[in-house]
Structures are given as C-alpha cells and as structure tokens.
Amino acid sequence: MRLTVFIAIVVLAGTAGELAVSHAMKQIADVHPLTPSTIVRFLGRAFRMGWLWIGIALMATGFFSLLALLSWADVSLVVPATALSYVAGALGAKFLLKEDVAPMRWAGVLLVCLGVALISMS
C-alpha cells in the first residue's frame, strides 16, 4: 500500500509541478532579444509568479518522494511505474493547459500504460 501511495505522489506531484511551472512560463512570454538585461528582467518576472513557486514545491515533493520510494523498492519497478507521469502530463496538457495533443502522442501514452501494466503484473 505504501508503495502505491508514494508512486501516486511521485507521479501526481511531479506532473502537477511541471504543469504549474509551464503555466507560469506561458504567462510571462518569451525572452527576446536574448541579452543579459532581458534575461534578468525575465527572471525577475518569473520569481514573482505564484505558480512558479507552487510548481517548484510540488516538483520537490515528487522528487523527495521518489528518493523515499527508491529506498524501499527496486528501481526496476519504480522507474517504469513513475512513467505514468507521461500519461498525467499529456492529460494535464490537454485539459488544464488547453494544449493540442497530437494523435501520435496519445498512441505513445497508450504504449506507456501498457508497459506499466506489464511491469505491475510481475
């Protein structure tokens, strides 16, 4: 049970963090032209974004949960199981960030699901 809970934390917290950081970066816009002063202004705007800090906290939670998980279980189980973050990422991109997800990417998501199912049966 502990293994399942921590896999869920790694997948959901890590993916939610990536989605939050992506949301923050899309609100800030591009860095043009690529000069030191523009980069400093960009970083100043980025560090004032609440979504960036939420994303960093969520990604840190996922990372430290992964470290705990690796101390309890074999890497041959943990790494494929955490590949479910690709599934969560595609779903989050489609429904939360309103991105277009190509059919080929959905096919890849399906393959990841099949691979995780095969690993979990062993």
C-alpha positions as CSV (number, residue, x, y, z in Angstrom):
1,M,0.0,0.0,0.0
2,R,2.8,2.4,0.9
3,L,4.4,1.7,-2.5
4,T,1.3,2.6,-4.4
5,V,0.7,5.8,-2.4
6,F,4.2,7.0,-3.0
7,I,4.1,6.2,-6.7
8,A,0.9,8.2,-6.9
9,I,2.6,11.1,-5.0
10,V,5.6,11.0,-7.3
11,V,3.5,10.9,-10.5
12,L,0.9,13.5,-9.4
13,A,3.0,15.9,-7.5
14,G,5.8,15.9,-10.1
15,T,3.4,16.3,-13.0
16,A,1.3,19.0,-11.2
17,G,4.6,20.8,-10.6
18,E,5.6,20.7,-14.2
19,L,2.1,21.9,-15.3
20,A,2.3,24.8,-12.8
21,V,5.7,25.9,-14.0
22,S,4.6,25.6,-17.6
23,H,1.5,27.7,-16.8
24,A,3.7,30.4,-15.2
25,M,6.2,30.5,-18.0
26,K,3.4,30.8,-20.6
27,Q,2.1,33.9,-18.7
28,I,5.5,35.5,-18.8
29,A,6.1,35.1,-22.5
30,D,9.4,34.8,-24.5
31,V,12.8,36.2,-23.8
32,H,13.6,38.4,-26.8
33,P,16.2,39.6,-27.5
34,L,18.5,37.2,-25.7
35,T,20.6,39.8,-23.8
36,P,21.7,39.8,-20.2
37,S,19.3,42.6,-19.2
38,T,16.3,40.9,-20.8
39,I,17.2,37.6,-19.0
40,V,17.4,39.4,-15.7
41,R,14.0,41.1,-16.3
42,F,12.6,37.7,-17.3
43,L,13.9,36.1,-14.1
44,G,12.5,38.9,-12.0
45,R,9.0,38.4,-13.5
46,A,9.3,34.6,-13.2
47,F,10.3,34.7,-9.5
48,R,7.2,36.9,-8.8
49,M,4.8,34.4,-10.2
50,G,3.0,32.3,-7.6
51,W,2.5,29.4,-10.0
52,L,6.3,29.1,-10.3
53,W,6.7,28.7,-6.6
54,I,3.8,26.2,-6.4
55,G,5.4,24.2,-9.2
56,I,8.8,24.2,-7.5
57,A,7.2,23.0,-4.3
58,L,5.3,20.3,-6.0
59,M,8.3,19.1,-8.0
60,A,10.4,19.0,-4.8
61,T,7.7,16.9,-3.1
62,G,7.7,14.5,-6.1
63,F,11.5,14.3,-6.1
64,F,11.8,13.6,-2.4
65,S,9.0,11.0,-2.6
66,L,10.9,9.3,-5.4
67,L,14.0,9.2,-3.2
68,A,12.0,7.5,-0.4
69,L,10.4,5.1,-2.9
70,L,13.8,4.1,-4.3
71,S,15.0,3.2,-0.8
72,W,12.0,0.8,-0.4
73,A,11.6,-0.8,-3.8
74,D,13.6,-2.0,-6.7
75,V,14.5,0.5,-9.4
76,S,13.2,-2.0,-12.0
77,L,9.7,-1.4,-10.5
78,V,9.9,2.3,-9.5
79,V,11.2,3.8,-12.8
80,P,8.6,2.1,-15.1
81,A,5.8,2.9,-12.6
82,T,6.7,6.5,-12.5
83,A,6.5,6.6,-16.3
84,L,2.8,7.2,-15.6
85,S,3.8,10.8,-15.3
86,Y,3.8,10.9,-19.1
87,V,0.2,9.9,-19.0
88,A,-0.6,12.5,-16.4
89,G,1.4,15.1,-18.3
90,A,-0.5,14.5,-21.5
91,L,-3.9,14.6,-19.8
92,G,-2.9,17.8,-17.9
93,A,-1.6,19.5,-21.0
94,K,-4.8,18.7,-22.9
95,F,-7.4,19.5,-20.2
96,L,-5.7,22.0,-17.9
97,L,-3.4,23.9,-20.2
98,K,-5.7,23.5,-23.2
99,E,-2.8,22.4,-25.5
100,D,-3.3,20.3,-28.6
101,V,-2.0,16.8,-28.1
102,A,-1.3,15.0,-31.3
103,P,-2.7,11.5,-32.0
104,M,0.8,10.1,-32.2
105,R,1.4,11.4,-28.6
106,W,-1.8,9.7,-27.4
107,A,-0.5,6.5,-29.0
108,G,2.7,6.9,-27.0
109,V,0.6,7.4,-23.9
110,L,-1.2,4.2,-24.6
111,L,2.1,2.3,-25.0
112,V,3.3,3.7,-21.7
113,C,0.1,2.5,-20.0
114,L,0.6,-1.0,-21.5
115,G,4.2,-1.1,-20.4
116,V,3.3,-0.1,-16.8
117,A,0.6,-2.7,-16.8
118,L,3.1,-5.4,-17.9
119,I,5.6,-4.3,-15.2
120,S,2.9,-4.3,-12.4
121,M,1.8,-7.8,-13.2
122,S,5.3,-9.3,-12.4
